[in-house]
Amino acid sequence: MEAITMNDRTATSDQELIRLFISGNHNALEQLIHRHQRKLFSYIMLIVKDKHLAEDVFQDTFIKIINTLRAGAYNEEGKFLPWAMRIAHNLIIDFFRKSKRMPFKENSEEYDLFETLKIYEDTVEDKLIIGQIHEDVKRLIEYLPKEQKEVLKMRHYKDMSFKEIAQETNVSINTALGRMRYALINLRKLIQEKNIILTR
């Protein structure tokens, strides 16, 4: 088993710590947790807004991380923190799904992932995870019906008003709003069914 000296603690990369842990060095995992626990816990706390629940999710996140590493299923080279955040986010979504509620706009079918991401982006120090989620969302959007995909892209990627969208697509404003509503509902279903956002 390889040892980690004090001088190595700041110099050793995440990937090297993971390699050491897989080879049997449990101190490497402790160092990895210590390095990222503040950002990861802050990220979880931002969403769940409950300290006890955040602590449970944090512990469950590292249990899943340990199991994944031991199973040899980790392939996120150089991206440990975004990967850990995606695991935490996945666990949080599972919790809210089981408890029949979602953070931000509780009990609303029109849970707007884009608005949620804007909140994360403004307050989470490490923005890597947000970039990853946005990329995954773009892929999910392609599964939507043509009219829904069109209005969603105009609204969120071209920053067009519903009046502009209605004029561009030659429909009424109510029709544009309706398509947007169903686009968000269907996008949420895709997130839950395909689980693309949080896993590679």
PLY file of the C-alpha trace (Angstrom):
ply
format ascii 1.0
element vertex 200
property float x
property float y
property float z
element edge 199
property int vertex1
property int vertex2
end_header
0.00 0.00 0.00
1.32 3.44 -0.95
1.45 6.08 1.75
0.52 9.74 1.39
2.86 12.18 3.11
1.88 15.65 4.30
3.68 17.19 1.32
1.58 15.07 -1.00
-1.73 16.17 0.47
-2.09 19.30 -1.64
-0.12 18.09 -4.65
-1.79 14.74 -5.23
-4.46 14.92 -7.93
-7.98 13.58 -7.48
-7.26 10.92 -10.06
-4.16 9.76 -8.20
-6.06 9.66 -4.89
-8.72 7.52 -6.56
-6.04 5.19 -7.92
-4.49 4.89 -4.46
-7.86 4.16 -2.85
-8.67 1.47 -5.41
-5.31 -0.11 -4.68
-6.18 -0.29 -0.97
-5.13 3.05 0.55
-8.09 4.23 2.64
-6.27 7.42 3.66
-6.52 8.50 0.02
-10.33 8.47 0.22
-10.25 10.50 3.44
-8.10 13.08 1.69
-10.46 13.15 -1.28
-13.47 13.68 0.99
-11.67 16.38 2.99
-10.71 18.20 -0.21
-14.23 18.42 -1.60
-16.61 18.10 1.36
-17.25 21.84 1.77
-18.27 22.44 -1.84
-20.24 19.22 -2.10
-22.12 19.78 1.16
-22.83 23.42 0.23
-24.22 22.26 -3.10
-26.52 19.72 -1.42
-27.60 22.21 1.24
-28.43 24.79 -1.45
-31.01 22.45 -2.92
-32.54 20.65 0.07
-32.32 23.54 2.55
-32.33 21.12 5.50
-29.15 20.31 7.42
-30.12 16.81 8.54
-31.31 15.82 5.07
-28.16 17.35 3.56
-26.00 15.27 5.91
-27.87 12.11 4.90
-27.50 12.86 1.20
-23.80 13.70 1.70
-23.19 10.33 3.40
-25.21 8.45 0.78
-23.26 10.22 -1.95
-19.94 8.95 -0.65
-21.32 5.47 -0.09
-22.28 5.42 -3.75
-18.90 6.87 -4.72
-17.08 4.16 -2.73
-19.19 1.41 -4.26
-18.62 2.76 -7.76
-14.86 3.03 -7.24
-14.62 -0.46 -5.77
-16.64 -1.85 -8.68
-14.15 -0.29 -11.10
-16.95 1.69 -12.75
-15.39 5.16 -12.40
-14.34 6.69 -15.72
-14.61 10.44 -15.07
-10.89 11.12 -15.27
-10.05 14.59 -13.99
-13.68 15.39 -13.20
-14.25 13.96 -9.73
-16.12 16.93 -8.21
-18.68 17.35 -11.04
-19.20 13.58 -10.99
-19.74 13.59 -7.21
-22.19 16.48 -7.56
-24.16 14.61 -10.20
-24.43 11.63 -7.85
-25.65 13.91 -5.04
-28.12 15.62 -7.37
-29.42 12.25 -8.51
-30.00 11.17 -4.90
-31.79 14.45 -4.18
-34.10 14.03 -7.16
-34.85 10.48 -6.00
-35.75 11.83 -2.57
-38.07 14.53 -3.91
-39.65 12.08 -6.34
-40.38 9.60 -3.54
-41.76 12.33 -1.30
-43.90 13.63 -4.19
-42.39 17.08 -4.19
-39.70 19.00 -6.03
-37.55 21.91 -4.81
-38.55 25.34 -6.13
-42.20 25.46 -7.26
-43.34 22.59 -5.08
-46.24 20.47 -6.33
-46.05 22.07 -9.76
-46.07 20.00 -12.91
-44.31 22.88 -14.62
-41.05 22.45 -12.73
-38.69 24.64 -14.78
-35.23 23.10 -14.70
-33.79 26.17 -16.45
-34.91 28.51 -13.67
-33.46 26.14 -11.10
-30.14 26.06 -12.90
-29.99 29.85 -12.92
-30.29 29.80 -9.12
-27.50 27.23 -8.84
-25.30 29.17 -11.22
-25.58 32.34 -9.18
-24.67 30.73 -5.88
-22.54 27.61 -6.33
-18.80 28.31 -6.45
-17.86 25.51 -8.77
-19.87 25.90 -11.98
-18.57 22.82 -13.74
-21.60 20.76 -12.76
-23.97 23.35 -14.22
-22.20 23.21 -17.55
-22.53 19.44 -17.55
-26.23 19.56 -16.71
-26.87 22.10 -19.48
-25.15 19.83 -22.00
-27.26 16.87 -20.89
-30.44 18.96 -21.06
-29.63 19.96 -24.65
-29.47 16.29 -25.57
-32.79 15.59 -23.81
-34.53 18.44 -25.64
-33.99 16.60 -28.91
-36.43 13.92 -27.71
-39.29 16.44 -27.51
-41.95 16.84 -30.24
-40.91 19.37 -32.90
-43.26 22.20 -31.83
-42.32 21.88 -28.15
-38.62 21.71 -28.93
-38.91 24.80 -31.11
-40.61 27.01 -28.52
-38.32 25.84 -25.71
-35.18 26.66 -27.69
-36.52 30.08 -28.68
-37.44 30.88 -25.10
-34.36 29.63 -23.26
-31.57 29.78 -25.83
-32.63 32.78 -27.92
-34.24 34.67 -25.01
-37.34 35.47 -27.09
-40.60 36.67 -25.54
-43.75 34.62 -26.02
-45.09 37.38 -28.26
-42.00 37.05 -30.48
-42.25 33.26 -30.42
-45.93 33.43 -31.44
-45.10 35.74 -34.35
-42.13 33.63 -35.45
-44.09 30.37 -35.40
-47.32 31.92 -36.71
-49.47 30.81 -33.75
-51.32 32.59 -30.94
-49.54 33.55 -27.73
-51.73 31.05 -25.84
-50.62 28.27 -28.18
-46.96 29.23 -27.66
-47.49 29.21 -23.88
-49.21 25.84 -24.07
-46.38 24.32 -26.09
-43.88 25.66 -23.56
-45.89 24.19 -20.69
-45.98 20.75 -22.26
-42.32 21.00 -23.23
-41.37 21.53 -19.57
-43.66 18.73 -18.38
-42.24 16.32 -20.97
-38.67 17.41 -20.26
-39.19 16.66 -16.59
-40.53 13.21 -17.48
-37.51 12.57 -19.69
-35.18 13.56 -16.86
-36.82 11.01 -14.59
-37.20 8.24 -17.17
-33.86 8.45 -18.95
-31.75 9.73 -16.03
-29.41 11.27 -18.57
-28.61 14.44 -16.67
-26.81 13.01 -13.72
-25.02 10.00 -15.09
-22.69 9.40 -17.98
0 1
1 2
2 3
3 4
4 5
5 6
6 7
7 8
8 9
9 10
10 11
11 12
12 13
13 14
14 15
15 16
16 17
17 18
18 19
19 20
20 21
21 22
22 23
23 24
24 25
25 26
26 27
27 28
28 29
29 30
30 31
31 32
32 33
33 34
34 35
35 36
36 37
37 38
38 39
39 40
40 41
41 42
42 43
43 44
44 45
45 46
46 47
47 48
48 49
49 50
50 51
51 52
52 53
53 54
54 55
55 56
56 57
57 58
58 59
59 60
60 61
61 62
62 63
63 64
64 65
65 66
66 67
67 68
68 69
69 70
70 71
71 72
72 73
73 74
74 75
75 76
76 77
77 78
78 79
79 80
80 81
81 82
82 83
83 84
84 85
85 86
86 87
87 88
88 89
89 90
90 91
91 92
92 93
93 94
94 95
95 96
96 97
97 98
98 99
99 100
100 101
101 102
102 103
103 104
104 105
105 106
106 107
107 108
108 109
109 110
110 111
111 112
112 113
113 114
114 115
115 116
116 117
117 118
118 119
119 120
120 121
121 122
122 123
123 124
124 125
125 126
126 127
127 128
128 129
129 130
130 131
131 132
132 133
133 134
134 135
135 136
136 137
137 138
138 139
139 140
140 141
141 142
142 143
143 144
144 145
145 146
146 147
147 148
148 149
149 150
150 151
151 152
152 153
153 154
154 155
155 156
156 157
157 158
158 159
159 160
160 161
161 162
162 163
163 164
164 165
165 166
166 167
167 168
168 169
169 170
170 171
171 172
172 173
173 174
174 175
175 176
176 177
177 178
178 179
179 180
180 181
181 182
182 183
183 184
184 185
185 186
186 187
187 188
188 189
189 190
190 191
191 192
192 193
193 194
194 195
195 196
196 197
197 198
198 199
